Structures are given as structure tokens and as C-alpha cells.
């Protein structure tokens, strides 16, 4: 029975390790938090969350085709 507990703890540790690594390596999490748009052009593509009213604009790098989603500040709107 003791080995079952060690096996489950080992599996949990491996899952947590991979989750932490993926959070650090995934560029999508970093793209939303920064406004670094050098080489990117704003598009007309905008989405508005119906619940929180957050406006997100799509930026595209014409050289690579990479897309970035950045939340925009909307003046005159109360949250």
C-alpha cells in the first residue's frame, strides 16, 4: 500500500512540473501581459467579451504571420 501512495505523489509531482514549465514557456501568456508591438500592425479584428466588456484587438506581424491579442483600454466605459 505504501508504494501506491509514493506512486501517486510522484505522478502529481510530474504533472505539476510540466504545468509550471508550460506556463513559463507558452508565449500566449506573455503576449497578453505586454504591449510590445514592435513589428506588429493593428488589424480591424476586435472582440468584446459580452460579460466583462473587455476589448481585445488583434495585432499581426506581416513578416512571420504571428498574431498577438492585446486588451485595449476603452475610455468612457464603466466596469
Contact map, one row per residue, 1 for C-alpha under 8 A:
1111100000000000000000000000000000000000000000000000000000000000000000000000000
1111110000000000000000000000000000000000000000000000000000000000000000000000000
1111111000000000000000000000000000000000000000000000000000000000000000000000000
1111111100000000000000000000000000000000000000000000000000000000000000000000000
1111111110000000000000000000000000000000000000000000000000000000000000000000000
0111111111000000000000000000000000000000000000000000000000000000000000000000000
0011111111100000000000000000000000000000000000000000000000000000000000000000000
0001111111110000000000000000000000000000000000000000000000000000000000000000000
0000111111111000000000000000000000000000000000000000000000000000000000000000000
0000011111111100000000000000000000000000000000000000000000000000000000000000000
0000001111111110000000000000000000000000000000000000000000000000000000000000000
0000000111111111000000000000000000000000000000000000000000000000000000000000000
0000000011111111100000000000000000000000000000000000000000000000000000000000000
0000000001111111110000000000000000000000000000000000000000000000000000000000000
0000000000111111111000000000000000000000000000000000000000000000000000000000000
0000000000011111111100000000000000000000000000000000000000000000000000000000000
0000000000001111111110000000000000000000000000000000000000000000000000000000000
0000000000000111111111000000000000000000000000000000000000000000000000000000000
0000000000000011111111100000000000000000000000000000000000000000000000000000000
0000000000000001111111110000000000000000000000000000000000000000000000000000000
0000000000000000111111111000000000000000000000000000000000000000000000000000000
0000000000000000011111111100000000000000000000000000000000000000000000000000000
0000000000000000001111111100100000000000000000000000000000000000000000000000000
0000000000000000000111111100000000000000000000000000000000000000000000000000000
0000000000000000000011111110000000000000000000000000000000000000000000000000000
0000000000000000000001111111110000000000000000000000000000000000000000000000000
0000000000000000000000001111111000000000000000000000000000000000000000000000000
0000000000000000000000000111111100000000000000000000000000000000000100000000000
0000000000000000000000100111111110000000000000000000000000000000000000000000000
0000000000000000000000000111111111000000000000000000000000000000000000000000000
0000000000000000000000000011111111100000000000000000000000000000000111000000000
0000000000000000000000000001111111100000000000000000000000000000000111100000000
0000000000000000000000000000111111100000000000000000000000000000000001000000000
0000000000000000000000000000011111110000000000000000000000000000000001000000000
0000000000000000000000000000001111111000000000000000000000000000000001000000000
0000000000000000000000000000000001111100000000000000000000000000000000000000000
0000000000000000000000000000000000111111100000000000000000100000000000000000000
0000000000000000000000000000000000011111000000000000000000000000000000000000000
0000000000000000000000000000000000001111100000000000000000001100000000000000000
0000000000000000000000000000000000001111110000000000000000111100000000000000000
0000000000000000000000000000000000001011111000000000000000111100000000000000000
0000000000000000000000000000000000000001111100000000000011110000000000000000000
0000000000000000000000000000000000000000111111000000000011110000000000000000000
0000000000000000000000000000000000000000011111000000000011000000000000000000000
0000000000000000000000000000000000000000001111100000000011000000000000000000000
0000000000000000000000000000000000000000001111110000001111000000000000000000000
0000000000000000000000000000000000000000000011111000001110000000000000000000000
0000000000000000000000000000000000000000000001111100111100000000000000000000000
0000000000000000000000000000000000000000000000111111111000000000000000000000000
0000000000000000000000000000000000000000000000011111110000000000000000000000000
0000000000000000000000000000000000000000000000001111100000000000000000000000000
0000000000000000000000000000000000000000000000001111110000000000000000000000001
0000000000000000000000000000000000000000000000011111111000000000000000000000001
0000000000000000000000000000000000000000000000011101111100000000000000110000000
0000000000000000000000000000000000000000000001111000111110000000000000111100000
0000000000000000000000000000000000000000000001110000011111000000000011110000000
0000000000000000000000000000000000000000011111100000001111100000000011110000000
0000000000000000000000000000000000000000011111000000000111110000001111000000000
0000000000000000000000000000000000001001111000000000000011111000001111000000000
0000000000000000000000000000000000000001111000000000000001111100111100000000000
0000000000000000000000000000000000000011100000000000000000111111111000000000000
0000000000000000000000000000000000000011100000000000000000011111110000000000000
0000000000000000000000000000000000000000000000000000000000001111100000000000000
0000000000000000000000000000000000000000000000000000000000001111110000000000000
0000000000000000000000000000000000000000000000000000000000011111111000000000000
0000000000000000000000000000000000000000000000000000000000011101111100000000000
0000000000000000000000000000000000000000000000000000000001111000111110000000000
0000000000000000000000000001001100000000000000000000000001110000011111000000000
0000000000000000000000000000001100000000000000000000000111100000001111100000000
0000000000000000000000000000001111100000000000000000000111100000000111110000000
0000000000000000000000000000000100000000000000000000011110000000000011111000000
0000000000000000000000000000000000000000000000000000011110000000000001111100000
0000000000000000000000000000000000000000000000000000001000000000000000111110000
0000000000000000000000000000000000000000000000000000001000000000000000011111100
0000000000000000000000000000000000000000000000000000000000000000000000001111100
0000000000000000000000000000000000000000000000000000000000000000000000000111110
0000000000000000000000000000000000000000000000000000000000000000000000000111111
0000000000000000000000000000000000000000000000000000000000000000000000000001111
0000000000000000000000000000000000000000000000000001100000000000000000000000111
